[in-house]
Amino acid sequence: MADISVADIKALRDATGAGMMDAKKALTEAGGDMEEARKILREKGLAKAATRTDRDNAEGAIAIASGDGAAAIVHLKSETDFAAKSEDFLAVVEAVAASVLADGEDAAGTHQAAIEELQITKKENIELGLVSRVTAGDSESIDTYLHKQDGRGVNGVVVVGNGVDEGTLHEVALHIAFAKPIGLSRDEIDPAVAATEREALLEITKAEGKPEAAWDKIVEGRLSAWYADQVLLEQGLNGDKTSVQDSLGGGSIVSFSQAYLGG
């Protein structure tokens, strides 16, 4: 049996975040081989992490990287803000965003080992949420906004405009962060989502005792108002009466991406 010292156990614990007893058991199983013990702990940690995948992970951190006519936005999800505020967690989400900017969305997969290490050390359901890379055409421009709290990004936006001045495009980015539209226009709304809303509005209309002959017209009016609240181009810019579309000075919004905690 290998001679396992307290110093060895402590070193393994510090390196992996494992408990003292788990570190000792792993070293014993590995015959004192530190690397083999780390491998054992990692495998056991991943097995435990697999049982956490159904746990709510509405927390996390968001990172944005931009340059050369492109921008990447990444959301790394966690169960607690405590985990999301840690330096190692923030380093991973920043690294993923930088890789996605440089090499595309598939590059996020190259960080799976680092994410798995977080799953083990934080003992939480940690996984990637939104991963998006946006590019601007020759006549287009990109603006980004990242709202931070306690050192981590909690609400990020990337928006692409065509023929929209820099100041207005940034105002649109700020508006998106606040208003959280679910689509650019009505065409982008999932028909199933709209159908569910229509059914709910019909039940409300019936409960109000409106004449049956008027139901369709009333529901259509209410559904139109719902769309105006949900789609970016019809929302009032920063809550004003003037819509985003009418604030663009003849330009257009090409696309946007947003990630926020709980979204």
N, C-alpha and C positions, 0 to 999 in steps of 0.2 A: 504493500500500500504506500502510495506517494506521501511524502512529508509535506503537508499543506500548512503553511503558516498563516497567522492572523493577518500579516501584511499582504499576503497573496489574496486572501479573501477580500480585504478592504480594497485592494487595487482593482479586483474584478468588479466589485460592487460600484466603485467610483466610475469605472469605464462603461458599465452597462445599466446602472440604475437599479439593478436587482437587489433584493433583500440579502442580508448576511447569510441566512440559512440556505437560500437558493444558490447563492454564490458558492458556498461551501460544498453543497451537494453536486453542483456542476463541476467543480474542481476535482472532487473525489471521483466522479464518474469519468472524468477526462484524464485521470491519473496524474493530476498536477499540471497538465498542459494548458496554459492560459488561453491560447487561441482556440483550442478544441472546446474549452469551457465556455468561451464566448459564443461559439457556434451552437452549443447545446442550449444555452440560455436564449439565444435568438430564436431557435426552432420552437422552444417551449413558449416563448413570448408571443410568437406569431400564432401559435395554436390557440393561446388564450385570446389574442386580439380578434381572431375569427369569430369568437362568441359574442363580440361587442358590436357587430355590424348592424344590429337592429336597434341600437341605442341612439337617441336623438343627438344630433351634432349640429345644432343651430348656431353655435359660436364659431370662432376661427379668426382668420386674418385674410386680408385682400391686398394684393400687390399689383402695381402697374409698372411696366417698363415701356419706354418709347424711344424712337429715333429713326431717322432715315425714312420718313413717310410710312411708318408702321407703329403699332402699339399692341401690347399684350396685357391682358387682364387675367388674373388667376385668383381663385378662392380656395384656400386650404381650410377645411372644416374640422372643428373639434367640438367636444362636449362642453368644455368650460373656458371661460375667458382667462383663467389662470394659466392653462396650457398654451393658449393662443398668444399670450403676452410674453412668453419666455423667449430668450435670445435664440435658442436652437430652432424653435418653431418658426420664428420670423425669418431666420436665415434660410430655411428651406423654401418658404413661399417666395422670397425674393429671388432665390436661385432658380426656381421653376419659371417665374415670370421672365427672367433674363434669357433662359434657354428657349422659351416659347417665342420670344421676340426674335432671337437669332436664327432659330431653326424650325419654327412652326409648331403647331399644337401637339403633334406626335412626340415632340421632345420632352413633354411633361412626363412621359413614361420612363425616361432615363433617371428620374429621381425617385422611383418606387422604393428602392432600398432605403433611402433617407426617410421617406414617409413611414415605412415599416418600422424603422428605428424609433420614430416618434410614437408610433402605436404602442411599442413595447415600453419605452421609458415613461410615457405619460399615462399608460394604462387607460387609453380612451379610444373611442371610435373616430379615428382621424383618416380623412380621405379627401381627394380633390373634388371640388364642386365645379363651378364654371371655369373653363379654360378656353380662352378666345384670343385669336390673333387677328388684328384688323389692319388692312393696308389701304392707303389712299391712292387714287388714280392721279394722273398728271394735273388735272384741274381741280383736284379735291384737297381738303386739308383735314387734319385730325386735331381734336382737343381732348384732353383728359382731365379728370378731377378725382382726387382721392381724399376722402374725409377720414381723419385719424382721431382715435381716442386712446389715450394711455400708450402711445407709441406704436399702435397697430392700425392698419387700414380697416375700416368697418363698412365703407360704402364707396365703391369705385365705379367710374363711368368713362367709357371711351366713345366719342361721337365723331362721325365723319360728315363733313359738309361740302357742298359744291356751290361756289359763288356766294358764300356767306362770310362776312368779315370776321376777323379774329375775335373781336370783343363780343359780338353776338353769338358766335359759336360757343364761346366759353360760358355765356349766360345760359345757353341751351344745356350745356353739360351740368351746370349747377342746378338748373330746373329738373333735369332727369333725376339727379341724386335725391332731390326733395320729393318729386311727384311719383317716382317709380312707375312709369308707364309700362304696360305689358306688351306693347307693340308700337311700331312706327305709324302704321295706318290701320284702318279697319280690315284691310286685306290680310294683315298678319295675325289677326286674332283667330285662335283655334275655334273652328265652327262648333265643336262640342262645348267649349266654354260659353260661347254666345248662346247656344241652345239651352244650357242650364240656366243662364241668367234670364232668358226669355220665359222659361217655365216658372221661375220664381216671381217674375214680374206679373205674369198672368194670375198666379195664385193671390198675389197682393191685390190686384185689381178686382178679382172676384170677391175677396174678403171685404173690400170697401163698398160692395153693393152697387157697383157701376152697372149700367144697363148692358146686357149681353151683346147687343148690336154694336156697342162702342168698344168692346174689349180689344179687338185687333188694333184699332187706331190708337187707343190709349197705350197699349203695350209697345207698339212701334215707336211712339213718341218717347216713352220712358227708356226703351232700349237704345234709341239714338242718343239720349242724354248720358246713358251709361257708357256708350262708346266714346263720347266726348271726354269723359273722365279718365278713360283707360288708355287711349292712343295718344302718342306724343304730339302729332301734328295738330290735333284738335284741342289739346289742353291749353288753358290760358298761361302764357309765359310768366312764370313766377307768381301765379295766382291772379294775374291781371285779366281784363276782359279780352285783350288782344291775344289771339291764338298764336301758338308757336309758328304755324305755317305763315301767318300774316306778319310775323316779325322778322322774316328772313330776307327782306329787301329784294325779293325776286329770286333768291337762291333756293337751295333745297338741302334737306337732311337726307343723306344717303343711307346711313345705318347707325345703330348704336348698340353697345353692350353694357350691361350693368350687373354688378354683383354686390350684394349687401347681406349683412348678417341676418339670418332668419328667412332670407328670400329663397 
